[in-house]
Structures are given as structure tokens and as C-alpha cells.
Amino acid sequence: MSKISLPLATLAGALFAFGCSSPDNRKADLRELTEFYTPSGLDSASLQSDSTDLVFSNFAGPDVVPSPSALSVSPYGEVFVGVDMMGSLGKEPGKGSIVKLIDSDNDGEMDSHTEFTKVDNPRGIIALRDKVYVLHTQFSEETGQAEGMNLVVFTDANGDGVADGPSQLLIEGISSPEHLRSRGTDHSTNGIRMGIDGWIYIAVGDFGFHDAEDREGTKLTMLGGGIVRVRPDGTEMEVYTHGTRNIYDVAIDPFMNIYTRGNTNDGGGWNIRFIHYTQSGEYGYPNLFKNFTDEIIPALADLGGGSGTGSYFMDDDRWPAKYNHVPMMADWGRSQLYIHRVSMDGPGFTQADEEFIKLSQITDVDLDASGRMFLSAWDGAGYRGSPEKGYVVRVVPEGWEYEAFPDLKNASLEELTALLKATNSVARFHAQQELLARFPEDAGAAALSIASDKALPLEARVAGIYTYAQATCQAGNEELLKLSEEEAIREFALRAMADRKTCLQGAPLEPFIEGVTDPNDRVKAAAIVALGRIGNADAAEELLKVKVPESFKQPEKDTEGPHATPNSDIILPHIAMQSLVKLNAVEAAVEAIGGENSKLALWTLRYMHDPKAVDGLIGAYESTDELELKAEILSTLSRLYKKEAPYDGSWWWGTRPDTHGPYYKAIDWEESEKIKSFLVQEWQSYEDPMKKQFFAELNERNRMDIPEFGNEGSNLVINETEVDLEEIKNKKGQVGQASIEDVILAVSDIKGDPVKGKALFTSQGCIACHSVEKGQPLKGPFMGQIGSIMNRSQITESILKPNASISQGFGTVKVETKDEKVYMGFVTGENANELVLQDIGGNATKLNKSDIKSREELENSMMPPGLANALSYEELASLVSYLEAQK
């Protein structure tokens, strides 16, 4: 704890001074932030990546780091690589490790290595001081089956490159074991990264988790994906954002903006999306993803087919300006590291993406404090890993010269403080952590000197603010309050003050209340989120004044909403709604119905399954004659009729979830009957068929299943196509008589005719299990984006060896029903109560889940090998050319 203390009288005086300052004098000072993201001297429209700007070296190969799933680099350039020869679909333990790579002469090639520790499925790594944090799958020694995913920390106190002993558990069970056992890690919890705020951020895939537990005994459950964060000692675990599909990693910039590239587009053909996150935001997948997009914060871009993996935010002035201050996103499917140039837009961003570094099935990216970038590549190791594939490369800018990073363990207080001013985020972060660990009594004052220095760059001052907040906890509120009076850093001072709930004791409410009306939208966002964290219901009145924009409109029926179109205007009311829900501001929301911001009140009440909310809505309906308001109230009550069933971790919605919404597993609750009675009574009171139709539409939209209103029935559609695949399979031709290696080489040299390929797609039976155009009925793996996901050789291999590269979500499923019938096929549709299974001949069967006795995903693909055996090289090349063009 810092020596700085906070006398109550001093805090009261500071608070009084803040509260008396005139709001009219406040300004939005965004000059430095704007220059950081969009430098005035840089014309981003004319920029092009140029490989001659960069120097590549092969750092380590598959003999040392086969199947590398993740990596982390110490500030000194020691590379910790997660070897994962289980891959995303393997289930046998004993195939993973963390390998430490050393380049002692700094020539760009590994000189030595050690096996730091054995660990299965390493999916996230952070190297910090003498500790290595790892997110991985834990297997039972007795059964050999997955027990869940854990966040752990290893220590190497003697510096010999080998963990001293067993890991220390920080979070247990942060991915549901049922799905890890049945599928592997393909939609599990993945990357981890620590921000300058001292939190470890965890990318949770849409397996979600049930009753994850941190070291304090705090338990969390998450249905679906999002971001969770925890302190490095395994305490204070909390949900940061929710509603993503399958993110693999997070990128964090110096100002605590977080970005991801959503992973995989299997199943329903969903594309990957680039997302900027606002704390507490809901991003909608899958329940709000199509039909309720007015209620979510949308992504910044739909990027088409691909498979996002590792992420990093580049902040190092030794790199060319055109590669600096940008999120960098790896895409395994496209074998590409991308740059996303972000530009500020109110409390959010817009973006422009471009290709940067080509690398075969890239998995991760990280930098050291000397400016060296390290990239890991899967390189065709397959979905189950390979001992013969994978590597790590080092990348530096042309003209870069090695400069040794100071030995932090022996650095003085003054030297560590000076490093908080460094022009790269790696140096600032590691200096911060060393300062907090070795000089806990002096770190606060040292950090405050950086935070208060207006001559320093903004990123250095923000590092000072967060270092100070970590060093002082609630005792630092007085100085953070003073810092918040400065326009340029108000956002960060307010955010740091409310960043940890354990440090909120005595936190004043007034600066956050004033922040809701600040001229700077980023300050508004920080204040709104903070008010939800502080938990004082007195803030509800101010939060309910946040304006809802015209863009708050539900999509037209049967029209997919704009889930990947930037909409910065929705961010502030969205997070205001989230904070009001956290405050349980039922009475305030009911009171606001019919007022100036009735839309925000009703939006908030959609999430409040509380008897007071129901009674308040009914009372408001009966006391108004305004038809539009009455309709909005009826819509809100219809939303409250059902609620999401508690998640127990025993099921997953699969790769083709029911996206109708608003709930996935809807159940009745204590007020359902009251809501139904009221709605039916109103329905009965109308003679006009158009007004009755309104209730039918509410019934369908919210899936109330109230018989009086009419039922739409299941949305799952059976699509059948009959093809005799055995007849095709048994024909012999040029392809069937050659080795797979010769076929792949031949096809790579023959251009092929895509027009002929399209005809072959039908005649060879591909159309039985695949669709290629949006709007076509989905069957097996969607081929409309295969050219974005696989290269020519990979497409050829997947045709010839389907079992070697089963598309995620399309393994053969065997279902046995209670009446002893057995069905085999792949799932083409599924909701909480039903599934549709299509067999190899294109025959589809709809099954009630209540009738299913067992369900098993088999190891083999539905697609039998040999379907292309009758083709010539040229015919196969034409088929591949046709598929390659599908992007």
C-alpha cells in the first residue's frame, strides 16, 4: 500500500470543489487521442504493406515447437510457446507443453530451449517477471478426460527456464467440461492478456462456462462467449463484456480499449467480425444477433470468411508509423496478420482493415521491449495437431538495431519510474509491474508524478494513472479526483477510480454524475459504466436522461439486423441501460415511462424480471391513452413473459444455434401467468384484425407460445436432396489411381475451368451436402466462403482426405432415440427443444430432444473418401478453382 493516505476532510473539500465547478466550462480535449490513432502526417488511404520494410528470420521450427497454439514474450525476448498437439478437436491428454526459447546472441534464431512445463491445451500465456500465467485444459489423471479449463500460474524463481513445481490455481472451470470432452477446445476459452490496468483479460469462446471459481471463492456462470477479467492473484473475477461467438484473443491499447477478431464461421455461415469493446456491453450472439440488433453494440466490420486467432495492439515508436498504433489481428483461416486502422468516433471507433504479414495458419503474435515481434504458425498441423508442423518467426523493421532492455530486477525506483515514460507499451507495462512488486510503499508517489506531468505523452500519463490506482486503491481517490478535473485525462482518472470494486469505499458519486453530461463522449462512457459499478441507486435519475438515438429500431421481420455496422450513437444509452439494470432501478425506470426518455426506461425494463416491473408496466399502460406508448409497453411485457433458463453447463447450442432470440432456453417465471392474463385480456378487447395481428407478431417475435395469439411453429426447416454417393464414390479415374501428393501437386499447376467446376459440383454430389450462396438452404459445411478460409492445396486435401480436416461443426453425429432407433448425419438445425439431422443421402429427420436417449459425435467425416476418384486432374482442378473463387 502506498504511503499516501486520504483524510476524510480533505476528500470532502475536494468533492465540494469539484461539485461547485461550472459544467459550462468543461471541454472535450481529444487532441492527443486523435493524433495517436490517426496521425496528421500519415495518409492511411495511400498506405500499402511492403515486405521490404520488414526483416524475417526463422526463429524455431517443428522439431522444438510443433503445433504452436499461443506464445508470450518476456520484455527481454524470451519466447514462451504453447505446444498443443491435441489441436482444436483432439481429446487425448499428454500432448502439450510450454517451451521457452532463448536467442542469446540476438541474431533472430533460437540458440537454446527448455521445456518450461508440461501442460495440455495451452491456449493463453502471459510471461511476467518470474511467473508464467497459462490458460489450459485440465485432464483427470484417473479417467484421462477433460475436467475443464483453468487459469494457473507457474513460477521460475531460480531462472533456469523450468517451472519450480506445480502451478498455482487462479480460476478453476472457466470452460464447461462436457463440451471439452465431446468436441475438444474449438469453441472453448482461449487467449489471455494483461492490460496497463493490472487486470488479466480472458477471451471466452461460446462454450461458455458454469460455476467458474476464483481464489476468493467467487463463482461465475456465462451462457455463451465474452470477456472475463481477473486480478493477477486470482481474485475479483468479473464479466467484462458478453455476447461474442468464438473469440480467441484480445488486443489492448494503452488507453484500455479492447479489440478482437471473432473466430471461425462454421455452422450457419456466420462471418468473422472485428469488434471494439465497451465495458459492460452486450454484443448479441446468438440470441440478439439477428432480430434484436437494436439492443446490442454492433461490431465495427463484417470481414467475411476466416478464423481469427491471436491479437496484439502495436504501440512501439521503433516501428514505422504506418504499422504503429494499430490493432493487429491474426487470421488462421486466411494465413494472414491484419492491421485494423481505427479512428475515434464518439465513445467508439470506425476501422479500415488491410493485409499485413502472410504466414501459414498464423496463431499468435507478441512483442518484446526491444521491439522484436514474434509470430507463431500452425502451418497445416491439422485440427488435431502434428509433431511435424509449426514454427515461430521473428520480425523486425528494416534498419532496426538491437538495444538491450534494462534488467528490471536490479533497476532502482527512479529507473523504473523513468521507464513508465517509454515510447512503447511493453516497457511501460513491465516497468509498472516491477515497480508495484518491489516498491509497494513508494510506487504511488512515483506514479503520481508521471500522471500529473502535462509535458508527457498521454499514453505515459495514463500508465501513471493506472499504476497509481493499483498502488493506492481507495486511498488514492483524492488525487484521482484532482486529476479528473483536467479535460485531457478526465476519462482515465474516473475510470481508474471505479476500476476495482474492492477500492470503491468512499468513492464520491458527484464527479461521475457530472461525467454523464460531459462534452467528451468518452468521459460520458467512463462515468456511466462507473455508476453501475459503484451501485448507488441515486444515480438512476441521471442515467435515465441519456438520450436514445433514432437508430434504436428493431429490424424488419425476417431481415437480419446490422450487427456489424458501427453505431457509436447507441453505445451511451446501451451502457446506461446496463448500469440501470445493475442498480436494479426498477422504480426509477417505471417512473420514467411516458417521460422525455421513455424509450430508455422501457429498454431497461426488458431485462428486469421483477414483479414490481410487471405491475409498473401494467399500471403505466392503464394510465395512458397514447397509442404508441401503449404498444411499447405491450412489447416490453411480452419480452418479460419468458426468461432465460439458468445455465448449468450441460449443453451447448452447437455451431448452428437457433438465432431467433430473445432467449435460447426460455422458461416461465413467477409473473408469467399475470403477464399472459393481461395480454390475452387486451387481445380479446380488440375487434380490429390488424390490432389482433399485433399480438400475433409479439407472440412470434418473443416466442411466447400463447395459443390464443396463434403459434408460428418451429423455425427449423428440413431440406432434402437425394444423391447416390456410393455410385459416384466407386468410379475409378485419374485421381483415384494417383497418390494424394501427386494429385495436390498436379492441381496446384493446373488452372482449371471454374464453369466446368460448377457443373461438377452438382454431378459429383457436392450439392447434396453443401450450399454456396447466401439464402440457399444450409446443409453441410457452407462453401460460399471456402476460398477465404482455405488455399488451393487445402481445398484439394479436404476433398481427397475429408477425415483429416473435418470442418468444425460437421462431424458425423449419431443419435439413438428412446424407441431404440438410430440416426446418423450432421445437424442442420437446432434449438432448445428440437434438432434436424441430415444423413449422407440428403434425407433429413426432425427429432424432439426429449425423445433422444444418447447423442455422440463420431471421429469420421460424413463425406466419404473417394468421391473424386473418377475425375481427371483437370476436372478436379476445375472443381477446386470453382470452390477457390467462393469468397
N, C-alpha and C positions, 0 to 999 in steps of 0.2 A: 504494500500500500504506500502511496506517495506521502510525503511529509505534509503536503498541502491539506488543510482542513477547511471546513465550511461553517463558520459561526452562523447561527440562525438569524441573528440580527442583520448580519451582512447580506445574507440571501434575501431577507425581506426588503432591505434597502435597494438591492439590485433589481428585485422584482418590481418594486414600486416605480423605480426609474424607467424600467422597460415599459411597464403598462402606461406610463404617462407620455411616452414618446408619441408624436403625432404620426398616425398611419399615412397622412398625406405626404410626408417627407420621405417615405420609403421608395426605393428604386430597384429595378431589376438589373443587376450588374452581371451580365453574361459574356463580357468581352473575352476573358481568358478561356472560358469553357468553349466558346465558339471557335476561337483560334486554335484550341487544342485539337478539336475534331476536324475542322475544315480550315487549314492554314491559308491565309490570304495569298501567299505566294505560290500556292500549289493548284494547278488546274487539273482537277481529278478527271475531267471529261477527256483529256488528251493523254492520260497515263496508260501505259501498257507494260505488263510484266516482261522483263528481259532477263533471260537466264545468264547473260554475260555479267549482270550485276552481282551475281552470287557465285560462291565457290563451294562446291560439294566435295565431300570426302566420305568414303565408306568406313564407318566407324566400327561396326561389328556385324558379323554375319550369322547365319543359322546354326553354325557349329557352337555358338555361345548363347545366342538369343533367338531361338526358333519361336515362331508364333507369338510375337510380342504384342500384347493387348494394351499396354499402357506404359508410360515412363514418367519419371520425375528427375529433375536435375538439381543438385545442390548448387549453391552460389559459386562453388569452386570448380564446377564442371564434372563432378562425379555423377554418372548416369545410372539411375536405378530403373531397371527394366522388368516389367511383369511378363514372365514367360507363362503362356496359357495354352498348353497343347490339348486341353479339352475343347477349346473353341466355344462357340455360342450354343452348339447343340450336343456336345459331349456330356456324359454323365458319370464317367469313371474317375475317381479321385487319384491323387498321387502324380499328377502331370503338370504341376505348376510350381513356380519359384519366383523369387526376386533375385536378380543378378545385378551386381554392382560392377560397373565398367570404369576403368581409370585410364586416362591419357596423360601419362606423367610428363611427356616432353611437349605436349600441346601442339602436336603436328596434325591432329584431325583423325588419328587412328587409335583405337584402344590398344594399350600396352599390356594390361593385366586385368583380371577379373576375379571376383569371388562370388560364390553362391551365398547371398546375404541371408536367405532363409527359404525354407520350403513352405509354400502356401498355394492352395488351389484357387483357380479362377481369380487371379489378381486383376481387378478392374479399375482401381483408382489408387494412386500413390502420391504422397507428399513427403519430400525429404526436407527435414527441418532440424538444424543443429545436430544432435547425436541421435535423433529419432527419425523413424520412417513410419508414416501412417499408411495403412493399407486397407482397402475395402475388398473383401474377398468372400467366396463361398466356403462355409464351414461344413465338413462332412463328418458323419458319425463313424467312430472307429469300430463300433460293433456291427453296424449294418452296411457301411460303405455308401449310405445315401445322404443327400444334401439335407442339412438341418436349418439352413437359412443363410443369409449374408450378414457379415459382421464388419464393423469398423473397429480396427485394432491399431495398436502402436507398438513397434519394436524399438529397442534401444541398443546402440552400439557404443557403450561408454568408453571402451579402450581403443576404438578406432581401427580395428583390424579388418573391417569390411564384412564382418559376420555378426548377426544379431546375438546379443549376450545370452538370450534364453527365450522362453515362450513370450508371446505377445501379451499385452495388457488390453483387456476388452473395454471399448468405449461405448459402442452401441451394439446390441445383440438383436438379430432378427429383422434387419431392415430390407428384407425381401422375403416374400411368402415361400416357405419351403415346398409346398405342394407343387408349385409350378416349376421350381428349380429341378425337382425330381422328374417331372413328366416331360419337360421341354429342354432344360438347360438354361443358360443365362441370357438368351437372346433379347428378352424384354425386361431384364432384371435391373437392379440398382447398379450404377456404374461409376463414373468419374468423380473425383473429389478435388477441390482446390480451396486454398485458404486466401481470404481477402485481407486487405490492409486493416479491416476492422477486427481481425483476430478470430473470425468465425470460419469453420470448415463447412463449405457448401457441397452438398451431395446431390448428384443427378439421379433421380429415381425414375426408372422405367415404369411402363404401365402395368407390370405385375403388381405394383403397389406393395403394401405390407400390412401386417396385423400385429399389434402389440409389440412394436419395436421398443426396446427399453435402453435408456442411457444409464450412466453410472450412478445417478441420483435416484433411479427407480422411476423416472418419468416415462410414461408409455404413450406411444402414438400409433394411430392406425390411419392409413391412407388408401382410399379406393382410387386406383389409377396412379398416374405419374405426376411429378412435380419436382420441386427443390426443397430439401430439408437442410437445416443447418444446425451445428452443434459447436460448443466451445472445445478447444483442443484437449481439455482434460475430461471430455466425455460428459459434460453437464449442459443444462439449459437447452436441450434438444427442442426444436420447434419447426413447424412448417413455414417455409418462406413464400412459396407460390404453389399453385396446383393447376392441373388440367392439361398436362402435356402428354404426348403419345409415348415416345420412347427416346428420351434424350440420353446422350452418352457421356457428356462432359459439360462443364461450364467455363466460360471466359469471363474474367472480372477485370474491369478497368480501374484506374487509380481513384475514380470518384464513386466506386461501388455500384456502377451499372453492370448488370449481368446479362450475358447473351448465350444462346445455344442454337445449335442446328439440330432439329428433330431427326431422329434416327429411323430409317427403313420406311419403305412404302409398300410393304407386303399387305396381304389381306384385301381390303376394299379399294385398293388403288390410291390410298391417301399419299399425297406428295409430302416431301420433307419441307419444313418451314424454318426460316430464320426468325428468332424471337428475341426481343429485348424485354426484360422482366422488371416490373414494378412490384415492390414488396406488397404482399397480401393479395396480389392479382389472381384472378381465375382465367385460365386460358382455354377451357371448354371441352377438351377431348375426354370421352366421346359424347357425353350427354347434351352438351350445349353447342357442339361443334358445327352443326348444320342448320338447325331450326331455331336456335336461341342465341344467335351471334350478337344480338343487341346487348346481351348480358355479359359478354366476355371482353377481355382486352385482346385484340387480334394480333397475329404475328405481323412482322414487317414485310415478309415476302414469301410467296409460294415458289419453291425452287425446282419443281419437277421431281423426277425420279432420282434416287440416290440413297445414301446411307451415311448420315452424319456420325462422326466419331469424336476424336479429340478436339479440344478448343483452347485458344490462348488469345489474350489481348496483348498486342505488341506495344510496348512503351519503352523504347531504348533509343536514345538520340545518336548512337553509333551506327544505326541502320539508316539507309536513305529515307528521306522524308516521305517518299511515296509508299513506303512499306511500314511507316510508323504511325502510331496512334490509331490502330485499326484492330477490330476483332478478326482473328484468323480461325477458320473452321475446316477441319479435315473431313473429307467425304470418302469413306471406304469404297462405296459402290462406284464412284467416279474416279477413284485413284487420284485425288486432287486436293491440294490445300487451297482454300479460297480466302480471299480478302473481302470483307464487307465494310465499305466506307460508310460510316454512319454520320448523319447530320442531325443536329438538335432540332426538335420540333415540339415546342412547349415542354411538357413533362416527359415526352417520349422522343423517338428518333424516326427518321427515314433512313433508307440504306440503298447502296448500289453495290452489287456483288461482281467480282471478277476472278478469273483463274489466276493462281499464283505459282505454286510448285506442283509439278506432276510427280506422283510417287505411287507405286503399285500397291493398292489397297492400304492406304495410309491409315494408321490407327491413332497416333498421338503426336503431340508437339509440346516442347517446353524450351525455356532459355535459361542460361546461367548468368551470373552477374558480370561476366566479361563480354557478354553479347553474343555468345555462341548458341545457335539454335540446333536442337536435336529432334529428329523425326524418326518414328518407328513405322515399319511397314509390314503388313501381314503377307503380302506378296504371294497370293494364291495358296495360302496354307489351308484353305477349305473351312467349312463350318465346324469341323471337329479338330482343327489344328493339325500341324505337321511338324515332325522333327527336322525337316529338310527345307523349310521355307521361312522367310522372315529376316529382317535386318534392321539396323539403326544407321542413319546417316547424320553427319554434321554439316551444317550450312552456316556460312558467314558472308557478309557483304564483301564485294571486291575492294581490296585495299585495307581491309580490316587487319589490325595488328593486335596480338595478344597482350593484354595487360592483366597481371595477376590481381585478383581480388584480395583485399586485406584479410588477415587472419582474425576473424571476429572474436574468437575465444580469448585472444590476448589484447584486443582493442580496448582503449580507455573509454571512459564515459564521454569525453569530448570527441573522440574519433567516431564513436557510434552515433553521436548526435549529428556530427557533420555529414555522415552517410545518409541521414534522413533527407538531405538536400540533393541527393544523387539524381542524375538525369535518366535513371532507368528504374523501373518498378521493382526489379528483383533485388537490387542493392538496398532500396528503401525498406522493403518488406523484411529481409533477413536482418538488417541492422535494427529494425524495430523489435523483432522478436528476441534478439540478443540483449538489447537494452532492457527490455521488460524482465528477462530471465536473470540477468546478472546485476542489474542496478534497480531493483524494485523501489527503493526508497528515494531515488533521485530521478527516475525516468519521467515522472510527471512534470517537474520543473523544466527539465531539458526539452521535453516535447512541446511544452507550452511556449518556449522561446522560439521554436520553429513555427508553430501555429500562429503566433502573433506578429511575425515578421512580414510586413506587407511588401517587402522588396523581393521576397522569394516567389518562385513559380507556384501556381495554385496547387499542383499535384504534391509538392513538398509540404505546403501548409496543411493540406488535407491529411497527409501522412502524420503530421504533427498532431492534428486534432484527434485522430483515432488512436494514436499512441497515448496521448494524454488521457483520453477517456478510459482506455484499458488500465492505465496505471492508477487512476484515481477513483474509478467507479462513481458512486453518488457524491463523494467528497469533491469532485471536480465540477459540479453543476454551476457553481458561481462563475467560474472562469468561462465555461462553455456558454453561459448566458451572456457574458460580456462579448464573447466572440460573435454571438448571433446578432449583435447589433450592427455588424459590418455586412453590407449587402453581398459582397463577393463570396463570403463564406458562411452566410446565414444557413443555407441549406444543410451544410455538413455539420455545423455546430448543433443544430436542432436534431438532426438525425442521430448524431453520436450520443446526445443526451438521453435519447429514448431507445438506444440500440439494444440495451440489455435490461430485461425486466427486473433482474436482481439489483440493478443500480438505479432504479426509478424512485427509491424512497425520497420523498421531499421534492420530487421534480415539480416545478411550477407549471400550472396549466396555461397561464396567460400568454406566454410567448408562442405557444402552439395554437391557441385560439386566434391570436393576431396573424399567425402564419397562414391560416386558411384564406385570408384575404390579401396576402402579399402580392405585389405586382409580378413577382417571379413565379411562374408555374411550378418550377422545380422545388421552390420553398413550400409552395402550397402542398405538393405531393408529400414532402417530408413531414409537414405538420399534420396532415390528415392521417397518414399511417401512424404517426406517433400518438395521436389522440386515441386511436384504437388500442394501442399497446398500453397506454397509461391507465385506461379503464375507468376514467371518471365520467359518469353519465351526464355531468353538467355540460359536457362538450357536444351533446347531441343536437341542441338547438342550432349551434353554429354549423355543424356538419350538414344539417338539413337545408342549409342555404346554398350549398354547392349546386351550380346550375347543371341541368341535364341538357345535352345538345340535341339539335334536330335529328342527328344521325342515330339517336336511340329509337330505332324502329325494328320490329321483328321482320324477318324475311317473309316474302310471299310464300304461300303454301306450295310445297313441292319444289322450292327453289333453295339451293344451298346458299347460306349467308356468307358475307365477306369475312371469313376467318383469317385471311392473310393479306388484308389491306390496311395499311397504317391508319390509325384513327386516334390521334393524340387527344382530341376533344373528349373522348369517352373515359380517359384514364382517371381524371379527378373525381367525377361522380361515381365511377366504379369503385375506387378505393374508399370513397366516402361511405358508400353503401356497405362495404366490407367492415369498416370501422364501426358503423352504426350497429351492425349485427354483432360484432364483438362486444359492444357496450350493452347489448340486449335492450336497445332503446325502443321497446315496443310502444310504450305510452306516447313517447315523443313522435314516433312515426304515425301512429293513429291520429294524434292531434293535428298533424300536418296535412292529413288527407283533405283535398279541396283547397289547400292554400297555394301560395305562389310556386312552391316546388313540390307539388303533389306527386309528380312522377317519381322523384327520388324516394319519397316516403313509401309509395306503393311498391317500387322496385325492392326496397329493403324488406318490406313485409312478406315478399315472396319466399324469403329464406327464414321466416320466423314461425316455426311450428309451435305456437304458443296459444292457449285458449284466449288470452287477452287480445291477441292479434285477430283471431276469428271474430270474437264479439265486437271488437272495434270496427272491423271491416263491415260487418252486418249493420251495425249502428250507423256508420257513415253512409252506407247505401240507402238506408231508410230515411235519412235526414236530408238527402239532396234530390233535386229534380233535374240536375244536369245529366243529360243522356250519355255524353262521352265519359263523364266521371263514373256513372253507374256501370258502364261497360268495362272500364278499367278495374273497378272493384270486383266485378264478377270474374274477370280474368285472374285477378290475384287470388280470390277464394278458390277458383278452380285449380290453380297451381298448388295451393295448400292442401287440397283434398288428399293427396298421397304424399309420402315422403320416402327418402331412400332407406332401404333396409340396412341395418347395421352390418358392416363388412367383417367377416370372420376369417378371411384369408383362404378359404377352402375352394374358391372358384376364381376363374379369370375369364374375361369376356372374349378372349381369343384375338386373332388377327383381323377378324371381320365382325366387330361389335355392332350391336344394334345402336345406331346413331340417332334414333328419333328423338330421344330425350322426353321430358326433362330429367327423368330418373332412369336408372338402369334396372334395378330391382325395386319396384315401387310396392309399398305396403300401406295399409290403413293405419291410422293412429287415433288417439282418443277423441279428436274433434271431427273425424271423417264423417260420421253419421250426421252431425249437426250441419256440416257444410252441404252434404248431399240433400238433406231435407230442405234447406233453404234454397238451393239451386233448383231442385225439382219443383218446389212451390212457385218460384218465379217463372220457370218454364211453362208451368200449367196456366199461369195467369195471362199468357200471350195467345192471341188468336192468329196474329200475323205469321205466316210461314217463314218469312225472312228473319223474324226475331227468334223463332224457334231454331232456325238453322244456325244462328249464332251460338246457341248452346251445344248443338251438334259439333260445331267446329272447335269449341272449347273442349268438348269431350275427347275428340280425336287428338288435338294438339297436346293436351296434358295427360292423355291416356287414363282418363278417369274410369272408363268402363261402366258408366252409369247406363243401364239398359233403356231407361226412358228416353235418353237422348239419341239412341241408336249407336251401334258399335261398328267401327270400321273393320274389325278383324285383324288378323296378323298381317304385318307388312312384309313378311318373308315370302319370296317368290320362288317357285320351282321352275327351273329351266332345264329342259331335257333335249339332248341330241344323241341319236343312236349311230354309232360307228363301230364296225367290226375291226378292232385294233389288232386282233390276232392275225387276221389275213394280211394286214399291212406289215406286221412285225416279221412274219416268216418269209417274206420275199428276200431274195439274195441279189446283191448288186455290187458295184464297185466299192461302196463304203463298207459293206458287210464283209468284204474279203481282205480289207487292209487293217493295219494296226491303228489304234487311236492316234498315235503320234504322227503317222504318215497322213492320216486324214486331216488333222489340225494344221499341219504344215501345208498341205495342198490347198485347203480352204483359205488359208491366210494369203496365198499367192494368186488365187482366182477371184476376180472381181464379182462375178455372178450377176444375174439379172433380177432385180427386186420384183419386177412384174411377174416373172415366172415363179419367183419365191412366194408371192402372194397366192398364186394358184396352188402351189404345193402345200401351203399352209392348210388349205382345205382338203386336198386329195390325200395327204398323209395323216389326216385325222387330228391335226393340231387343234382345229376349231372345236373339237369335242370337249376339250378341257380348258381352252384359253380364249379370251376375248382381247381385241387390240384397240378398240375405240371406246372413248367415254360414251356412256349411255347404253352400250351393249350390256346384256345380262352378264354378270360376273359368274365365272365357273371356277376354273383352277387359277393358277397364278396369272395375273394380268400382264399381258405382253405389250401394252401400249406405251410403256416407258423402258422396255428392256434394254434399248440402246443407250440409255443414260446410266444404267446400272452395271452392265457387263460389256466388256470389249468383245471383239470378234472371236478370239480364241476361247473366251469363257462361254460365249453362247454355244459355240460348237461343242465344247466339252460337256455342257449341260444337256445337250441333245443326245450325245453318244453315251454319257455316263450319268444318267439322271439321279442315281442313288448317291453319287459323290457330291452333289450340290443341290440338295433338296431346297427349294425356295421356302424360306421361313414362313410357317403357317400353312404349308400344303403337304405335310407328311400324311401318309395314309392313316386314317382313323378307323379303328374297329370298335363297333358299338354292339353290345349284347343287351337285349331288352328283357323285361321280366317274364315275357311269354316264351323265352328261350330262342328268339330269333336273333340272327347275327347279320349286321350290315357293315360293309367296308366301303370307304370312299374318302372324299375330303369335304370339309364343312364349307358350304357355300352361303350359309346364313345362320345367325344365331342370336337369340335374345335370352332373357332370363328364364323363359318357360319352354322354348322350342328350339330345335335346330334342324337344318336341312342338310342332308348328306347325299352327295352325288357320287355314283360309282364309276368304274372305268369305262362303261359303255355309254355314259351320259345320262343314266337313269337317276332320278332324284327322289328322295323319300323325306317327308317331314315327320319328325318324331317329337313327342312330348317328353320333356326331360324327366317328368315324374315316372315315365314308363321305362327309363333306362336303368339297367342293372349295373353295367360297367362300361367304361369308355377308356380306350387305350390308343395312344399314338405310336404307330409302328415305325421301325427304323428305315423301311424302304419307301421309295417314291411311288406314287400312284402311276407314274409314267414308266412303262416297262422299257428296258433297254432293247435296242434293235429296231425301233420304229423307222430309222433312217437307213437301214441296211440295204434296201432296194435301190437307193439313189446312187447316181454317179457323183463324182467330185463336183462337177459343175452344178448339178441340181442342188446338192447340199449347200454349195457356196451361194446359190441364188436364194435359198431359204434363209440362210444366215444373213445375207445382205438385206433381205426384207425385214427381218427382225432387228437388225442393227440400225435401221432407219427409224424404228419406232421410238421416238423421244418426246 
